[in-house]
Amino acid sequence: MPLTGQIELTDHRYGKAENRVVRFTKENARHEIRDVNVSTTLRGDFAAAYTEGDQRHVLPTDTQKNTAFAFAKDPGLDTVEDYAIALATHFVDTVEPVSSARIDVECFGWRRVSIDGAEHEHTWVRQGPQVRTAAVTVAGAGAQRRTWVLGGIKDLVLLKSTGSEFAGFLVDEYTTLAPTHDRVLATSLDVQWRFAEHSGFDWDETYTGIEATLLELFATTYSKALQQTLYAMGTAALERFPMLAEIRLTAPNKHHFDYDLARFGIENAGEVFWAADRPYGSIHATLQRADAPEAGIAWQP
């Protein structure tokens, strides 16, 4: 049966994506660096721009870009979360049509170059591939003001050469996978955590502590499945950091298969593997406290 209902604009948002901002702090001879990728997203009374081409309520995306760079200077980029909160709050408070603003930040790591054991004061080497992330959403005004903060890390590549198995799984007529009690476990982890509050603690220390917790639990948990490992990692993060309300983990299972060297008369005792890039298992887990505050629009893109 053909549909004849009226066509409606049911959702809209716009912004400036991937502004590459590098901020140096040069208060003395020892410089500091913040290297970020900033995206702005505004929601509000912009429907006429879509339905009629009326731009009177539209703050240009170029203006949003300029604001992102200006805020890197003042109030500054001491922490990515405070920077994003200030930027989102600015758009909601100063642009009347805006009902909510979201700021997404990727923060790229740099380590100081060391020469003869001494750190150089203004030279760095890029770290990675893991990237720190933050996403801040501000909505409303006055007593109705709400601020949601997400922290995170993406592309955290991890591997352990033993201490993992996969057995006892469901089998049907299409199953060819053999159970194993000793396998390589590898993944490229993407994690986001939602803060229950956004003051009263150190953003950088919290990030460093959560990253260390994820690494520790991956290494020390005897894994019967990647699912179990994710649950252990997420549980430990929530237990150790009471300012967290929720954590979401996404992990591709980067399969490593024993390579058949017997056909060449060579013994392979779990030492040589074929690292398959695809297809891969895609594993997701979300853990949340029973008393966590409502997420509201924190996870909206």
C-alpha positions in Angstrom: 0.0 0.0 0.0 1.6 3.4 -1.0 2.2 5.9 1.7 0.6 9.3 1.3 1.3 11.0 4.7 2.8 14.5 4.9 6.6 14.7 4.8 8.1 16.2 7.9 11.6 17.2 9.0 11.9 15.1 12.1 15.5 15.8 13.1 18.2 18.3 12.2 21.6 19.5 13.4 24.6 21.1 11.9 28.1 22.2 12.9 31.8 22.4 11.9 33.6 19.1 11.9 37.2 18.3 12.6 38.8 21.7 13.4 42.5 20.9 13.9 43.6 23.1 16.7 47.2 23.0 18.2 47.7 25.1 21.3 51.2 25.8 22.8 51.6 27.2 26.3 54.8 29.3 26.4 54.8 30.7 29.9 58.5 29.8 30.3 61.3 28.0 28.4 59.4 24.7 28.9 56.5 24.7 26.5 53.4 22.5 26.7 51.3 21.2 23.8 47.6 20.3 23.3 46.8 18.9 19.9 43.1 18.4 19.3 40.5 17.7 16.7 37.3 19.7 17.5 33.8 19.2 16.1 30.8 21.4 17.0 27.2 20.4 16.6 24.3 22.7 17.2 20.6 21.8 17.6 17.7 24.3 17.8 15.3 26.4 15.8 16.9 25.9 12.4 14.1 24.1 10.5 13.5 27.0 8.2 17.0 26.8 6.9 16.2 23.3 5.6 12.6 23.8 4.5 12.8 27.3 3.1 16.5 28.2 2.8 16.0 30.9 5.5 19.4 31.5 7.2 18.4 34.1 9.7 18.7 31.7 12.6 21.9 30.0 11.3 25.2 30.8 12.9 27.7 30.0 10.1 29.9 26.9 10.6 32.8 29.2 9.8 32.0 31.2 12.9 31.9 28.0 14.9 35.3 27.2 13.6 36.7 30.6 14.6 35.1 30.3 18.1 36.8 26.9 18.6 40.2 28.5 17.8 39.5 31.6 19.9 38.6 29.5 22.9 41.8 27.5 22.6 43.5 30.8 23.6 41.0 32.0 26.2 39.8 30.3 28.4 42.4 27.9 27.0 43.0 24.2 26.6 44.4 23.2 29.9 42.0 20.2 29.9 40.0 19.1 26.9 36.8 18.6 29.1 36.8 22.1 30.5 37.5 23.6 27.0 34.6 21.6 25.6 32.3 22.7 28.4 33.2 26.3 27.9 32.7 26.1 24.2 29.3 24.4 24.4 28.1 26.7 27.1 29.0 29.7 24.9 26.9 28.6 22.0 23.9 27.8 24.2 24.1 31.1 26.1 24.9 33.5 23.2 23.1 32.1 20.2 19.4 32.5 20.8 18.1 29.8 18.4 20.4 27.1 19.9 18.8 24.7 22.3 21.8 22.4 22.8 25.4 22.3 21.7 27.7 19.3 21.6 31.5 19.5 21.3 33.5 16.4 20.3 37.2 16.5 20.9 39.9 14.1 19.9 43.2 14.7 21.8 46.4 13.4 20.3 49.2 12.4 22.6 52.8 13.8 22.3 55.8 12.6 24.4 58.8 14.8 24.9 62.0 13.9 23.2 64.8 13.0 25.6 68.4 13.7 25.0 71.0 12.1 27.2 68.2 11.4 29.7 66.9 14.9 29.8 63.5 15.9 28.4 63.7 18.5 25.6 61.7 21.6 26.5 60.0 22.2 23.1 60.3 19.0 21.0 57.9 16.1 21.1 57.3 12.7 19.3 53.7 11.7 18.4 52.2 8.9 20.4 49.5 6.4 19.4 47.6 5.0 17.8 45.3 5.5 20.8 43.5 8.8 21.0 41.9 10.4 24.0 38.3 11.6 23.4 35.8 13.9 25.1 32.2 14.8 24.2 30.3 17.5 26.0 26.6 18.4 25.6 25.0 21.5 27.1 21.3 22.2 27.0 18.8 24.6 28.5 19.3 27.6 30.7 19.0 28.6 34.3 17.6 25.9 36.6 17.0 23.8 33.5 20.6 23.8 32.4 22.0 20.3 32.0 25.6 19.4 31.2 26.7 15.9 30.1 30.3 14.9 29.8 31.7 11.8 28.1 35.3 10.8 28.3 36.9 8.1 26.3 39.8 6.5 24.4 39.8 5.0 20.9 42.1 2.8 18.9 43.7 1.3 22.0 45.4 -1.7 20.4 46.0 -4.5 22.9 47.3 -8.1 22.5 48.2 -10.9 24.9 49.9 -14.1 23.6 48.3 -16.5 26.1 45.9 -16.4 29.0 42.8 -16.7 26.8 40.6 -19.4 25.6 37.3 -19.9 23.7 35.5 -23.2 24.2 32.1 -24.6 25.2 30.3 -22.5 22.6 27.1 -23.3 20.8 27.5 -25.6 17.8 25.2 -26.1 14.8 25.5 -27.7 11.4 27.6 -24.7 10.1 30.1 -24.6 12.9 33.7 -25.3 11.9 35.6 -23.5 14.6 37.5 -25.8 16.9 37.6 -25.0 20.6 40.9 -23.7 22.0 42.2 -23.4 25.6 45.2 -21.3 24.6 44.9 -18.5 22.0 46.1 -15.0 21.2 43.7 -12.3 22.3 43.9 -9.0 20.4 41.7 -6.0 19.9 41.5 -2.3 19.1 39.4 -1.0 21.9 37.1 2.0 21.8 35.7 3.0 25.2 33.5 5.9 26.3 32.5 6.7 29.9 29.8 9.0 31.1 30.5 11.2 34.1 27.9 11.6 36.8 29.3 15.0 37.6 31.6 17.5 36.0 33.6 19.1 38.8 35.5 18.2 42.0 38.1 16.0 40.4 41.1 16.1 38.0 40.1 15.3 34.4 43.7 14.3 33.4 44.3 12.1 36.4 41.0 10.4 35.9 41.7 9.7 32.3 45.2 8.3 33.1 43.7 6.1 35.9 41.0 4.7 33.7 43.4 3.9 30.9 45.7 2.2 33.4 42.8 0.2 34.7 41.7 -1.0 31.3 45.3 -2.1 30.5 45.7 -3.9 33.9 42.4 -5.8 33.6 43.1 -6.9 30.0 46.5 -8.2 31.0 45.5 -9.9 34.3 42.0 -11.3 33.5 42.1 -14.9 32.4 39.8 -14.7 29.5 37.3 -17.3 28.6 35.9 -14.9 26.0 36.4 -11.3 24.9 33.0 -10.6 26.3 34.1 -11.6 29.8 37.2 -9.5 29.5 35.2 -6.4 28.5 32.9 -6.9 31.5 35.9 -7.2 33.9 37.5 -4.0 32.4 34.3 -2.0 32.6 33.4 -3.2 36.2 36.9 -2.3 37.5 36.7 1.2 35.9 33.3 1.9 37.6 34.4 0.5 40.9 37.6 2.5 41.0 36.2 5.8 39.8 33.0 6.8 41.6 32.5 9.8 39.4 31.5 7.5 36.5 27.9 6.6 35.9 28.3 4.4 32.8 30.9 2.9 30.5 30.6 1.6 27.0 33.2 -0.7 25.4 33.5 -1.8 21.7 36.1 -4.3 20.7 36.8 -6.1 17.4 38.3 -9.5 18.0 41.5 -9.3 16.0 41.9 -13.0 15.2 45.3 -14.7 15.1 45.5 -18.2 13.6 48.3 -20.7 13.9 50.0 -20.9 10.6 50.4 -24.3 9.1 54.2 -24.9 9.0 53.9 -28.7 9.2 53.6 -29.0 5.4 57.1 -27.6 5.2 58.4 -30.0 7.9 58.6 -27.2 10.5 57.2 -27.4 14.0 55.0 -24.5 15.0 54.4 -24.7 18.8 52.1 -21.7 19.0 54.8 -19.3 17.8 53.9 -18.2 14.3 50.5 -16.8 13.5 48.6 -15.3 10.7 47.0 -12.0 11.8 43.7 -11.8 9.9 42.3 -8.3 9.5 38.8 -9.3 8.4 36.2 -10.6 9.0 36.4 -10.1 12.7 34.1 -10.6 15.8 32.5 -7.3 16.9 31.9 -7.3 20.7 30.0 -4.6 22.6 29.2 -4.1 26.3 27.6 -1.3 28.3 27.8 -1.2 32.1 25.9 1.3 34.2 25.4 1.9 38.0 21.9 1.1 39.3 21.8 4.7 40.7 23.3 6.4 37.7 21.7 9.7 36.7 19.7 9.7 33.5 21.8 9.9 30.3 19.4 12.4 28.7 20.9 13.4 25.3 24.5 12.7 26.3 24.9 10.0 23.7 23.2 11.8 20.8 25.6 12.4 18.0 
